[in-house]
Amino acid sequence: MEALEKKILEEGSILPGGIIKVNSFLNQKIDVSFLVEIGKEIAKIYSDEKIDKILTIESSGIAIAVAAATQIGVPVLFAKKHQSANLSGKLLTAPVHSYTHNNDYTAVVSAEFLKEGERVLLVDDFLANGAALEGLIEIVKQANAVVVGAAIAIEKGFQDGGKRIRAKGIRVESLAIVESITDNSVTFR
């Protein structure tokens, strides 16, 4: 998606450690009209799939998931990063390591919201090492549901997450794939 690449170059910045900062339009402050365009693009890419539900992980993936779900016409389910008092009954869980925050957590979803046989599209803002997607895949597997694919806003193609997820036979469609990052520039695939 050329518009996303342009937005990253014009409004994003690079932080030490290969972090792409897109807080000004995607992660903290959200450009809603642009988000709608992202949702339309995801819906177009996955128009050949029957999708029952979108699954993401809190918190930055939620807005993108909602934008896509609005266009596809399905509900959004998000995995919480911590078990809370309002989660009860059977829980679906998976360990996840956050590259950005350099910590481990357990992704949690109430089993009542993810049913056997449902066709699930995974959506997230970034794909780097693939740990978040692997956690979501595990949660879908525990529910005996089906992953139809993953829609990612920005993939760091120089890290191995996308390669590992694709090697599992999962369709991964990223709107922008970053090939390399230097101190002051981003190159797209």
ABEGO torsion letter per residue (X at the ends): XAAAAAAAAAABBBBBGGBBBAAAAAAABBBAAAAAAAAAAAAAAAAABBBABBBBBOAAAAAAAAAAAAAAGBBBBBBBABBBAABBEBBBBBBBBBAAAGBBBBBBBBAAABBBGBBBBBBBABBBAGAAAAAAAAAAAAAGBBBAEBBBABBBAABAAAAAAAAAGBBBBBABBBABBBAABBBBX
